């Protein structure tokens, strides 16, 4: 009792997946994925061992008919063309290859793949056989990981690249600017793993940048434990230190954001000639500078932008950057946040030129904008080659 999905009606291979139904229940029949039994195989042909397996004329939408096993009829030529593993399996000296080439071997020739996800393989088969009408609009995130596993196992990632780019574009276009929950982080990590396996540098860079911006974790935990992600560091598909690379990128962005927030204080102190050049919090001798810095520090405290506050440590960097931009915009016309040379003689601000003004909100906006524009997403090429040859990176980055 098995359903045959004719990916290629004239195919000479019959791929059998005894564990298909369990995988489908867990991964594939996602209401948002566009996957169901109809679009996997088009009009489904059922091989019935008895009268138990039937298809209603009008099946219920929420519960599509599910046969107990599904076989895929495919072309061996197509599989051999896109996968060196299948090429060796069907052309090499193995017993399966000899049985397949035997003059009296059955057609289609059955091959059982008990360890593979049958629904994911159906999508892969439809892609490599160019059956566009049977390819889902956007597979579920767990299905993308299953496809990545197949691409890695059968060395056929290049064949999935065009649809991989399209799926990731559709998935990332649904991202919002708000903070994401743990389940959203799970989904983004699935997309990141998919881009990693398929070797899609631009998509990998953009998804990693989104994770770095919106990932929430205590700074102390990041320093002690590294970046905590749903993907385990020893995941079967990972060959490189992804967690370490993301942690380094986030640490650099955190440092840049901190420097950007304190940049207006540094600018004010840099124009004084009282020997104080550090961005510390010792009040300068110039009363005008002290007033401007005091007002600015009060603004940071009010907007939860003080690096020593607990909320700053637990917030995502994306939220901190957003609040900094908003604070700069809301206080653009605040005269208390402008520093200019005072009228006292021999004051520390005497090194300033007449009419010179330092607008602290404008300085904050410029500095935080520079940190934002750098986009410290992870480079897939640097991750894989250890950053040894940046001239070959396919994505321009800092």
C-alpha positions as CSV (number, residue, x, y, z in Angstrom):
1,X,0.0,0.0,0.0
2,X,2.0,2.9,-1.3
3,X,1.4,6.1,-3.3
4,X,3.6,6.7,-6.2
5,X,4.4,10.4,-7.0
6,X,5.4,10.6,-10.6
7,X,8.1,13.2,-10.6
8,X,9.1,11.8,-13.9
9,X,6.3,9.5,-15.4
10,X,9.0,7.8,-17.6
11,X,11.5,7.6,-14.8
12,X,13.6,4.4,-14.3
13,X,14.1,4.8,-10.5
14,X,11.6,4.3,-7.7
15,X,12.8,5.8,-4.5
16,X,11.1,4.3,-1.5
17,X,10.7,6.2,1.9
18,X,9.2,4.0,4.6
19,X,9.4,6.7,7.2
20,X,7.7,9.4,5.1
21,X,4.5,9.8,7.1
22,X,6.1,10.5,10.4
23,X,8.4,13.1,8.8
24,X,5.5,14.7,7.1
25,X,3.5,15.0,10.3
26,X,6.4,16.6,12.1
27,X,7.8,18.9,9.4
28,X,6.0,19.3,6.1
29,X,2.3,19.8,6.5
30,X,2.7,23.3,7.8
31,X,-0.2,25.6,7.0
32,X,2.3,28.4,6.1
33,X,4.6,26.3,4.1
34,X,2.4,25.7,1.1
35,X,3.0,22.0,1.3
36,X,0.4,19.3,0.9
37,X,0.1,16.0,-0.9
38,X,-1.4,17.6,-4.0
39,X,1.5,20.0,-4.7
40,X,4.1,17.5,-4.0
41,X,3.0,15.2,-6.8
42,X,0.3,16.9,-8.7
43,X,-2.5,14.5,-9.4
44,X,-1.6,11.6,-7.1
45,X,-1.5,8.1,-8.4
46,X,-2.1,5.5,-5.7
47,X,-0.8,1.9,-5.8
48,X,-3.3,0.1,-3.6
49,X,-2.4,-3.2,-2.0
50,X,-6.1,-3.5,-1.0
51,X,-9.1,-1.3,-0.7
52,X,-7.7,0.4,2.5
53,X,-6.0,3.3,0.8
54,X,-8.4,5.6,-1.0
55,X,-8.7,9.3,-1.9
56,X,-11.9,11.1,-1.3
57,X,-13.3,13.2,-4.1
58,X,-13.3,16.2,-1.9
59,X,-10.8,15.7,1.0
60,X,-11.0,18.0,4.0
61,X,-8.6,20.9,3.7
62,X,-7.1,20.5,7.2
63,X,-6.5,16.8,6.9
64,X,-5.3,15.8,3.4
65,X,-5.3,12.1,2.6
66,X,-2.1,10.5,3.9
67,X,-1.0,7.1,2.4
68,X,1.2,5.0,4.7
69,X,4.2,5.1,2.4
70,X,5.1,7.1,-0.7
71,X,7.5,6.2,-3.5
72,X,9.0,8.7,-5.9
73,X,9.4,7.8,-9.6
74,X,12.4,9.8,-10.8
75,X,15.0,9.8,-13.6
76,X,18.3,8.3,-12.8
77,X,20.0,10.5,-15.4
78,X,18.8,13.6,-13.6
79,X,20.0,12.3,-10.2
80,X,23.4,11.3,-11.6
81,X,23.7,14.7,-13.2
82,X,23.1,16.8,-10.1
83,X,24.6,14.4,-7.4
84,X,28.0,12.8,-7.5
85,X,26.8,10.5,-4.7
86,X,24.0,9.1,-6.8
87,X,26.3,9.0,-9.8
88,X,28.7,6.7,-7.8
89,X,25.7,4.8,-6.4
90,X,24.3,4.0,-9.9
91,X,27.5,3.9,-12.0
92,X,30.1,2.5,-9.5
93,X,31.0,-1.0,-8.5
94,X,28.5,-1.2,-5.7
95,X,25.9,-4.0,-5.7
96,X,23.1,-1.5,-6.2
97,X,24.8,-0.2,-9.3
98,X,25.3,-3.7,-10.7
99,X,21.7,-4.6,-10.0
100,X,20.5,-1.4,-11.6
101,X,22.6,-2.1,-14.8
102,X,21.6,-5.7,-15.1
103,X,19.7,-6.4,-18.3
104,X,16.7,-8.0,-16.5
105,X,16.5,-5.5,-13.7
106,X,12.9,-4.1,-13.1
107,X,11.9,-0.7,-14.3
108,X,11.4,1.5,-12.4
109,X,14.2,0.1,-10.3
110,X,13.5,0.3,-6.5
111,X,15.9,1.9,-4.1
112,X,15.0,2.3,-0.4
113,X,16.3,5.4,1.4
114,X,15.1,4.8,5.0
115,X,17.2,7.5,6.6
116,X,16.0,10.3,4.3
117,X,13.1,12.7,4.7
118,X,10.7,11.6,1.9
119,X,8.8,14.9,1.7
120,X,12.0,16.9,1.5
121,X,13.3,14.5,-1.2
122,X,10.0,15.0,-3.1
123,X,10.7,18.8,-3.1
124,X,14.3,18.2,-4.1
125,X,13.2,15.9,-6.9
126,X,10.7,18.4,-8.2
127,X,13.4,21.1,-8.2
128,X,16.0,19.1,-10.2
129,X,13.3,17.8,-12.6
130,X,12.1,21.4,-13.2
131,X,8.5,20.8,-12.1
132,X,7.9,24.4,-11.0
133,X,4.2,23.8,-10.5
134,X,4.9,21.2,-7.8
135,X,7.4,23.3,-5.8
136,X,6.1,25.0,-2.6
137,X,6.1,28.7,-2.4
138,X,8.0,28.6,0.9
139,X,8.8,25.4,2.7
140,X,8.5,25.3,6.5
141,X,11.7,26.1,8.4
142,X,12.1,22.5,9.5
143,X,11.7,21.4,5.9
144,X,14.5,23.8,4.9
145,X,16.8,22.1,7.4
146,X,15.7,18.7,6.0
147,X,16.5,20.0,2.5
148,X,19.9,21.2,3.7
149,X,20.6,17.8,5.1
150,X,19.8,16.2,1.7
151,X,21.9,18.7,-0.1
152,X,24.9,18.0,2.2
153,X,24.4,14.2,2.1
154,X,24.1,13.9,-1.7
155,X,26.4,16.9,-2.6
156,X,23.7,18.6,-4.6
157,X,23.6,22.0,-3.1
158,X,24.2,23.8,-6.4
159,X,21.1,22.3,-7.8
160,X,19.0,23.9,-5.0
161,X,20.7,27.3,-5.1
162,X,18.2,29.1,-7.4
163,X,15.2,28.1,-5.3
164,X,17.2,28.5,-2.1
165,X,17.8,32.1,-2.9
166,X,14.1,32.6,-3.7
167,X,12.9,30.9,-0.5
168,X,15.3,32.9,1.7
169,X,14.2,36.2,0.0
170,X,10.6,35.3,0.7
171,X,11.3,34.3,4.3
172,X,13.4,37.4,5.1
173,X,10.9,39.7,3.5
174,X,8.5,38.7,6.3
175,X,10.9,40.0,9.0
176,X,9.6,42.9,11.0
177,X,11.5,45.6,12.8
178,X,10.2,44.5,16.2
179,X,12.1,42.2,18.6
180,X,11.7,38.5,17.8
181,X,10.7,35.8,20.2
182,X,12.6,32.5,20.8
183,X,10.5,30.8,18.2
184,X,11.5,33.5,15.7
185,X,15.1,33.0,16.6
186,X,14.7,29.3,15.9
187,X,13.3,30.1,12.5
188,X,16.1,32.5,11.6
189,X,18.7,30.0,12.7
190,X,17.1,27.4,10.4
191,X,17.4,29.9,7.6
192,X,21.0,30.6,8.5
193,X,21.9,26.9,8.5
194,X,20.1,26.5,5.1
195,X,22.2,29.4,3.6
196,X,25.3,28.0,5.1
197,X,24.9,24.6,3.6
198,X,23.8,25.9,0.2
199,X,26.8,28.4,0.2
200,X,24.7,31.5,-0.3
201,X,26.9,34.3,1.0
202,X,24.6,37.3,0.6
203,X,21.7,35.6,2.3
204,X,24.0,34.3,5.0
205,X,25.3,37.8,5.6
206,X,21.9,39.4,5.8
207,X,20.3,36.7,8.1
208,X,23.3,36.7,10.4
209,X,23.1,40.5,10.6
210,X,19.5,40.2,11.6
211,X,20.3,37.7,14.3
212,X,23.2,39.8,15.7
213,X,20.9,42.9,15.8
214,X,17.9,41.3,17.5
215,X,19.5,38.5,19.6
216,X,18.9,39.1,23.3
217,X,21.4,37.7,25.8
218,X,23.1,39.1,28.9
219,X,26.5,40.6,28.1
220,X,28.1,38.6,31.0
221,X,26.7,35.3,29.5
222,X,28.0,36.3,26.0
223,X,31.5,36.8,27.4
224,X,31.5,33.6,29.5
225,X,29.6,31.2,27.2
226,X,29.6,32.8,23.8
227,X,26.5,33.5,21.7
228,X,23.7,31.1,22.7
229,X,21.7,29.9,19.6
230,X,19.2,27.1,19.0
231,X,21.7,25.5,16.7
232,X,24.1,23.3,18.7
233,X,27.8,24.0,18.0
234,X,28.2,20.3,17.2
235,X,25.3,20.2,14.7
236,X,25.9,17.6,12.0
237,X,25.8,20.2,9.2
238,X,28.2,22.7,10.8
239,X,31.9,22.4,9.8
240,X,33.1,25.8,11.1
241,X,32.8,27.9,14.3
242,X,29.6,29.7,13.5
243,X,28.8,30.5,17.1
244,X,32.2,32.0,17.7
245,X,32.0,34.1,14.5
246,X,28.6,35.5,15.4
247,X,29.8,36.2,19.0
248,X,32.8,38.1,17.7
249,X,30.7,40.2,15.3
250,X,28.2,41.0,18.0
251,X,30.9,42.0,20.5
252,X,32.4,44.4,17.9
253,X,29.0,45.9,17.2
254,X,28.3,46.3,20.9
255,X,31.7,48.1,21.3
256,X,30.9,50.3,18.3
257,X,27.4,51.2,19.6
258,X,28.9,52.0,23.1
259,X,31.5,54.3,21.5
260,X,28.8,55.9,19.3
261,X,26.6,56.7,22.3
262,X,29.5,58.2,24.2
263,X,30.9,60.0,21.2
264,X,29.1,63.4,21.9
265,X,30.8,63.5,25.4
266,X,34.1,62.8,23.7
267,X,33.5,65.5,21.2
268,X,32.8,68.1,23.9
269,X,35.8,67.1,26.0
270,X,38.0,67.1,22.9
271,X,37.4,70.8,22.3
272,X,38.5,71.8,25.8
273,X,42.1,72.8,26.7
274,X,41.9,71.8,30.4
275,X,44.0,68.7,29.9
276,X,41.0,66.3,30.1
277,X,40.6,64.3,26.9
278,X,39.1,61.0,28.0
279,X,35.3,60.4,27.8
280,X,35.1,59.9,31.6
281,X,32.5,61.5,33.8
282,X,34.7,64.0,35.7
283,X,33.0,67.3,35.3
284,X,35.1,69.6,33.1
285,X,36.0,73.1,34.3
286,X,33.9,74.8,31.7
287,X,30.4,75.3,33.1
288,X,28.8,75.3,29.6
289,X,30.5,72.0,28.8
290,X,29.5,70.5,32.2
291,X,25.9,71.6,31.7
292,X,25.7,70.1,28.1
293,X,27.3,66.8,29.2
294,X,25.0,66.6,32.3
295,X,21.9,67.2,30.1
296,X,23.1,64.5,27.7
297,X,23.8,62.0,30.4
298,X,20.3,62.6,31.8
299,X,18.9,62.0,28.3
300,X,20.8,58.7,28.1
301,X,19.5,57.6,31.5
302,X,15.9,58.6,30.6
303,X,16.1,56.7,27.3
304,X,17.7,53.6,28.9
305,X,20.9,54.1,26.8
306,X,23.3,54.1,29.7
307,X,25.8,51.2,29.3
308,X,25.9,50.6,33.0
309,X,22.1,50.1,33.4
310,X,20.7,46.6,33.6
311,X,18.2,47.1,30.7
312,X,21.1,48.1,28.4
313,X,22.8,44.8,29.0
314,X,19.7,42.7,28.4
315,X,18.3,44.6,25.4
316,X,19.2,43.6,21.8
317,X,21.6,45.9,20.0
318,X,18.9,46.6,17.4
319,X,16.6,48.0,20.1
320,X,19.4,50.1,21.5
321,X,20.3,51.5,18.1
322,X,16.6,52.3,17.5
323,X,16.3,54.1,20.8
324,X,19.4,56.1,20.1
325,X,18.1,57.2,16.7
326,X,14.8,58.2,18.3
327,X,16.4,60.1,21.1
328,X,18.5,62.1,18.7
329,X,15.5,62.9,16.5
330,X,13.3,63.9,19.4
331,X,15.9,66.3,20.9
332,X,17.2,67.8,17.7
333,X,16.0,71.3,18.7
334,X,16.8,71.1,22.4
335,X,19.1,74.1,23.2
336,X,20.2,72.5,26.4
337,X,22.0,69.8,24.4
338,X,24.2,72.3,22.5
339,X,27.7,73.3,23.5
340,X,29.3,76.5,22.5
341,X,32.1,78.7,23.8
342,X,31.1,80.5,27.0
343,X,31.8,84.1,28.0
344,X,34.2,83.4,30.9
345,X,37.8,84.5,30.4
346,X,40.5,81.9,30.3
347,X,37.9,79.1,30.3
348,X,38.8,75.6,29.1
349,X,36.6,76.3,26.1
350,X,38.7,79.2,24.8
351,X,40.3,76.9,22.2
352,X,37.0,76.9,20.3
353,X,36.4,79.3,17.5
354,X,33.8,82.0,17.8
355,X,30.4,80.7,16.9
356,X,31.4,77.1,16.9
357,X,28.7,74.8,18.2
358,X,28.6,71.1,19.1
359,X,25.1,69.7,18.7
360,X,25.1,66.6,20.9
361,X,22.0,64.9,19.4
362,X,23.4,65.5,15.9
363,X,26.7,63.9,17.0
364,X,24.8,60.9,18.4
365,X,22.8,60.5,15.2
366,X,26.0,60.6,13.0
367,X,27.9,58.2,15.2
368,X,25.2,55.7,15.6
369,X,24.4,55.9,11.9
370,X,28.0,55.0,11.1
371,X,27.9,52.0,13.4
372,X,24.6,51.0,11.7
373,X,25.9,51.4,8.1
374,X,28.9,49.2,8.7
375,X,26.6,46.1,8.9
376,X,28.7,43.6,10.8
377,X,27.0,40.5,9.5
378,X,29.0,37.3,9.2
379,X,30.9,36.7,6.0
380,X,30.4,33.1,4.8
381,X,33.7,33.0,3.0
382,X,35.7,34.4,6.0
383,X,34.0,31.8,8.2
384,X,35.0,28.9,5.9
385,X,38.6,30.1,5.2
386,X,39.4,31.5,8.6
387,X,39.5,35.1,7.2
388,X,42.8,34.4,5.5
389,X,41.9,35.8,2.0
390,X,39.4,38.6,2.2
391,X,40.1,39.5,-1.4
392,X,38.0,36.6,-2.5
393,X,35.0,37.4,-0.3
394,X,31.8,37.5,-2.4
395,X,30.1,40.0,0.0
396,X,31.7,43.4,0.7
397,X,32.1,43.9,4.4
398,X,34.2,45.5,7.1
